[in-house]
């Protein structure tokens, strides 16, 4: 669980900070320290961090460390560090159901911006946290100690892929971007 104390949760009215559950997949055979490329995955609307587990396992079997994010209140269900399970936000559902880009672009563009700001913020925060821990790691080999911070891929599906495309343009340390079935929402004006 990573908590971003620089951002208040957009879909909760309790003043809490944005909390992101994450899961890792990594090679079964422990390779050399700092030898694994990092893939950070962002699910689509209503997905969960485990949605593409077969893909994550395949990547891990080829030497990658995969970190998948539960985008709290955008995922179907996310379990927080306090044990509470939160479902997809009703406000987010209302935004999605009222969205009609072809008929009401003036309404859709602010939604796209809000969703991309939230998602790219999540991905950037997770990337910064993982990279910081990878550089700090010393002694016993852990997940963070496996990661080569010079080889980073952001990947996502649908809304998550749109955010991955945006993050790939925002950062200089991204070496690959994979967007599955994703429009360029960060580019729409």
Residue pairs with C-beta under 8 A, 6 or more apart in sequence:
1 19
1 20
1 21
1 22
1 80
1 81
2 19
2 20
2 22
2 125
2 126
2 129
3 17
3 18
3 19
3 20
3 81
4 17
4 18
4 19
4 20
4 121
4 122
4 125
5 17
6 125
7 17
7 18
7 121
7 125
8 15
8 16
8 17
8 18
9 16
9 17
9 18
9 19
9 72
9 73
10 18
10 73
10 114
10 118
11 72
11 73
11 89
11 91
11 92
12 73
18 72
18 121
18 122
18 125
19 72
19 80
19 81
20 69
20 70
20 71
20 72
20 122
20 125
20 126
21 49
21 69
21 70
21 72
21 78
21 79
21 80
21 81
22 49
22 67
22 68
22 69
22 70
22 126
23 49
23 50
23 67
23 68
23 70
24 65
24 66
24 67
24 68
24 143
25 53
25 56
25 57
25 59
25 60
25 65
25 66
25 68
26 36
26 60
26 64
26 65
26 66
26 143
26 146
27 36
27 60
27 61
27 63
27 64
27 65
27 146
28 60
28 61
30 141
30 146
31 63
31 146
33 141
33 145
33 146
34 134
34 145
34 146
34 147
34 148
34 149
35 63
35 146
35 148
36 63
36 64
36 65
36 146
36 147
36 148
37 63
37 64
37 65
37 147
37 148
37 151
37 152
37 153
37 175
38 64
38 65
38 66
38 67
38 130
38 134
38 147
38 148
38 149
38 151
38 152
38 153
39 59
39 64
39 65
39 66
39 67
39 152
39 153
39 154
39 155
40 66
40 67
40 68
40 69
40 123
40 126
40 127
40 130
40 152
40 153
40 154
40 155
41 49
41 52
41 56
41 66
41 67
41 68
41 69
41 155
41 156
41 160
42 69
42 71
42 119
42 122
42 123
42 154
42 155
42 156
42 157
42 159
42 160
42 161
42 163
42 164
43 49
43 51
43 52
43 68
43 69
43 70
43 71
43 75
43 156
43 157
43 160
44 51
44 156
44 157
44 158
44 159
44 160
44 161
44 181
45 74
45 96
45 158
45 159
46 74
46 75
46 76
46 88
47 75
47 76
47 157
47 158
47 160
48 70
48 75
48 76
48 77
48 78
49 68
49 69
49 70
49 75
49 78
50 68
51 157
52 68
52 157
56 66
56 68
59 66
60 66
65 143
65 146
65 147
67 126
67 130
69 122
69 123
69 126
70 78
71 78
71 118
71 119
71 122
71 160
72 78
72 80
72 86
73 86
73 88
73 89
73 92
74 88
74 89
74 92
74 115
74 118
74 119
74 159
75 88
76 87
76 88
77 85
77 86
77 87
77 88
78 85
78 86
79 85
80 86
95 111
95 114
95 115
96 111
98 107
99 107
99 108
99 111
100 107
100 108
101 108
109 188
109 189
112 185
112 188
115 159
115 163
115 185
116 162
116 163
116 166
116 185
116 186
119 159
119 160
119 162
119 163
119 166
120 163
120 166
120 167
120 170
120 186
122 163
123 154
123 163
123 164
123 167
124 167
124 170
124 171
127 152
127 154
127 167
127 171
127 173
130 144
130 147
131 147
131 149
131 152
131 173
133 144
134 144
134 145
134 147
134 149
135 149
136 144
137 144
137 145
138 145
149 173
150 173
150 175
151 175
152 173
152 174
152 175
152 176
153 174
153 175
153 176
153 177
153 178
154 164
154 167
154 168
154 174
154 176
154 177
154 178
155 161
155 164
155 177
155 178
155 179
155 180
156 162
156 163
156 164
156 178
156 179
156 180
156 182
157 180
157 181
157 182
158 180
158 181
158 182
159 182
159 185
160 182
161 178
161 179
161 180
161 181
161 182
162 179
162 182
162 183
162 184
162 185
162 186
163 185
163 186
164 177
164 178
164 179
164 182
165 177
165 179
165 182
165 184
165 185
165 186
166 185
166 186
167 174
167 177
168 174
168 177
169 186
